[in-house]
Amino acid sequence: MTGTPAKLGTRRSTMATSQSKMVADRITERTGREIELELITSFGDVTKAHLTQLGGTGVFVNALRDELEAGGIDFAVHSLKDLPTTPVEGLVLAAIPERDDPRDALCARDGLKFADLPAGSTVGTGSPRRVAQLRLARPDLHFVPIRGNAETRLGKVTSGELDAVVLAYAGLGRVGRQDDVTDVFGPDIMLPAPGQGALAVECRTDRLADDLGYLAEVDHPATRLATAAERTVLAELEAGCAAPVGAYAEYHDGTLRLRAAVVATDGSEAVRRQGTADIPSPDDTDAAVALGRDLARRMIAEGADRIVAEAFAERDEEA
């Protein structure tokens, strides 16, 4: 091992510590640096309010960022989908490791597939994006908001309180609960949240230039490229992680394909668009941003920003 252990800030949840340890192990394997986890409690972890009532943006990351700025930790690991799209002065995304499976997964009673859930079945999720897209496919189901870690949500199915829950497939894998998955939603049915399945390693800009340059060893250019396009759609729509916005980009053989959707939470209307760009190098994130911006602006011309605004208005009324 090399030098004094670096302090990696992470939320206290099982999923957060599991994914942070994954990143720490990868850094150690590639650089020889020893890493210690520093457990930090975020506001999103302690509040009982639903994510839609909080607006989502920053509730899981602000405490980690405060520790970064104060120098209490050397770097932090976030779920990229939780990270606000607005840059913070003095902080930088030092690495975006290779993304895990970005899809959403159904965990239902009796091993049921989504298509086989009886009409009127109760499906739990805290995500307006999931509700909106699934309601388009199955308006006969009853969607209910839930909070808590993966174990808590899965317990609502085993106890009979709910017929099914929908969670991120990657997250279930990180806590060893893949066996609970009864169905997986491809992007043709449900586009994931921008950045879903990816992690973000964040540090102070001055530290990256000084002594944390080794963090770049776990960066995955193709993942950074794809998620840059996805997050640009979110930024252009001025939406947060609690908005009914899905986006997914894939990079193969020098071509970046981006798909995005904004769906009304009651399933009454949707704006879907896709686009491609020839990007020979995965390091050209500016080209990915340009693709995301162009796609978002075409969607705005079709009313996507209005759908987002109406979703936020509904959330404020419920709060």
N, C-alpha and C positions, 0 to 999 in steps of 0.2 A: 504494500500500500504506500501511497505517496502523501507525505505531509500531514497536517492537522485535518481531521475529518471536516468536510463541508456540511453546513446545516441546510437541509432541504425542508422547507415549510409545507405542511399538508394539513388539510382538514382531518378531523378525528374519525370520520366514519370508516367502516370496514372497507368500503369500495375505494375511498380516497387514499387510505393508507396502502391498500393493495396495489393500486396503480402507481402510487408514488414509489413504492418499493421496487416495482418493475423498472421504473426509470432509473432509480438509484443503482440497481444491479447492472443495468445496461451501461451506465456511465463507468462504473467500477471495472466492468469487463473490458471496456474499450480504452480506458485512460489510466487505470490503476488507482484512481482517486477513491478514498474512503468517504462514504456518505452517511450522515446520521439524520434520521427523521425527527423533525420538530413538530409536535402536534399542536394545532391551533384551532380554536373554535370560532366559526363564522356566525354572523347573524342569521344566515339561512339555516344553520343547523339547530338553533335554539328557538326560533320563532315557531308558533303553532299555526300561523296564517298560511293559506294556500299560496303557492308561487304566483298564481295569476293576480292575487291581491297585492303582492309585493312588487309586481312589475317585472320581477325576475332579474333585471340587470344589476349585476354586481353583488347580489346578496350572498353569494358563496365565495367571492374572491377578495372583497375589500379588506378583510382582516389580514389575509396573507400579504396583500399589497402594503398595508400599513407596516407590517413587520419587515418587509423588504426595504422600505424607505427609511425605517428607523435603524436598519442594520442588525436586527435581531436574528435574521436568517440570511443565508447567502443566495438562495434561489427558491422558487416555489413551483409546484406542479399543480396545474388546474385541468379540469375537463374543458377542452377548447370550446365546447358548445355553451359553457357557462360564462365565458369571458366576453365582456362588452367589446363592441367593435371600435369604440372611440379610443385612440391611443392615449396613454398616460405619460406625461412628460417625465423623463428620467427613468422610465422602465422600458424594457425591450423583450420581445419574444426571442430568447436565445436559441431555442430549438423546438421543433414540432416533430416528435418521433413518428415512425411509421404507423399509420392508422390501423386499428383493428376493424372488424366487421362493423360498418356504420348502420346496419339495418335495425328496425324495431322488431320486437318479438312478442308473441302472445303466450301467456302462461294461463291455461284454462283448466277447469275441472274435467276429470274423466278423459284427459288427453284430447279434448276437442280441438278441431281446427276452427279458424275464424268463420269459414263458410258454414260450418256445422253447428254453430251456437244457435240454440232455439231463439225464436223471436221473443223480445222482452228481456233477454239475458242482461245482467248488469256487468259492465266492463269498467274497471277502475283505471284512471290515469290522471296525472296532474298537468298534462300538456294540452293546451288548446289546439296546437298543431295536429296532434294525434286524433283528438276528438273530431276536428273538422274533416280530416281526410277519411277517417273510418266511417263517419256518419254518411259521407257520400256513397260509400260501398254498402253499408248496412244501416239504413235509417230506422230499421225496426229494433235496434238495440238501445239499451239505456246506459248512457255514459255518466259516470259519477267521479267527482274529484277526490283524489287521495294524496296523502303525503307520507313521508317516512322512508326509511332505507329499504333496500330490496327485500330483506328478510321480512320486514313488517308488511310490505305490500303483498308478498307471496303468501304470507300467513292469512290474509283476508280471503284467499281462495281456498286454502286447505280447511279453514274454519267454516266455510260455507257462506260467509258474509257477502262475497262476490262470486260471480261465475268465472271471471277472468280478470287479469290485469295486463297492461302493456308496458314494457320496459325496454331499455336499450339492450340489444343483444350483447354488445361488447361489455357492458357493465355486469351483466349476469355471468359472463365468462370470467371476469376478473374476481368475482367472489365465489366461483365454483358452483354456480347454480344453473349451468346449461341444461341439465337434465329436466328442469322444470319447464323448458320451452316446448310448446305444443305446435307452434306455427311461427313462421318468419315472414315478414312483409317485405317483398321486393319493392324497388322504387317505382314500379308501375302502379302499385297500389298505394304506397305511402312513402313520400320522400322524407328522408331523415332531417333532423335539425342541422343547420349549417355547422360543420365541424364535428358532428356526432361521431363517436368512435375514436377521435383523436385527442391527444394530450398536448398541453402547452407548458413549456419550461420558461419561466419568466425570471428576470433578474434586473438589477439596476444597470443602466447603460454604462456608467463609469466602471462598474465591476467587470462587465463583459470585456471591455477594452483592457482592463488591468490584469485580473487574475482568474477570470471565469471563462476564458476563451475555449477551454476544453469542452464546454457544454455543446458546442457545435458538432462534436463527434456523434451525438445521438440525433442530429437533425436528419430528416428524410425529405429531400427536395421535392419529390413528386407529391407527397402529402401536403407540404407547405403550399405548393402551387395550387392544388385542388381546393384546399380549404380557404385560400385567399380569395378565389373566385366566389365560393359559397358565402363567405362572410361579407364580401362586398355587396352582394344582393341584399343581405340583411341591413347593412349600413345605409344603402341608398333608399331603402324603404323606411328608414328611421324606426326600425322595429328591434325588439329585444328577444331574448330567448323564450319569453312567454307569449310571443306573437304566433299566429297561425301561419307561419312561413316555413316551407321546406325547401331545401336546396341540396343538390348532390352533384359533384363533379368527378369525372374519371379521366385519368391521363394515360394514354397508351400510344406508343409509336409516334411521339411528337404531336399528338392531337389531344386537346383538352375539350371534353364534352361536358356541358353544364346544363342541368335541368333544375327548374324552380317552380314552385306553386304557392299561391296564396289562396286560402280557402276560407270562406265565411264559417264561423263556428257553428252555425246551424245547418251547414251543408247546402245552403241555398244557391251559392254561386262560387265560381272558382276562376282564377286566372293562372294558366299554365304556359310556360314558355321553355324552349331549349335553344341552345346555340353551341357552336364549336369554334375553336380557334387553332390554327397551326402554330405550335410553340415548340421549336426544335429543342430548346434547352429547358429542363425543369427548374432552372435557376431564374427564369424570366418571370418573376411574380408580377411585374408591371403589366405584362400581357394578360395574365389571369385576372388582375384587377379590372383591366379594360373590358374583358369579356363579361365579368360580373356586372359592371356598371351599365354596359349596353343592354344586357338582358333585363336588368331591373328597370331601366328607363322605358323599355318597351312594355313591360308589365304595368308600370305606372300609367302609361298612356291608355291602358285598357281598364284602369280603375283599381289596381292592386293596392295603391296607397289608401284609397277610400275604405277598402275592406279591412285593412290593418287598423285604420282610425276607428272604425265602427267596433272592432273587437276590443280595442282599448276602452272605448266608451262603455261597452257592456261590462267590462271588468270593473271600471270605476263605480258603476251603478251597483254592482253586487257587493263591492267593498263597503 
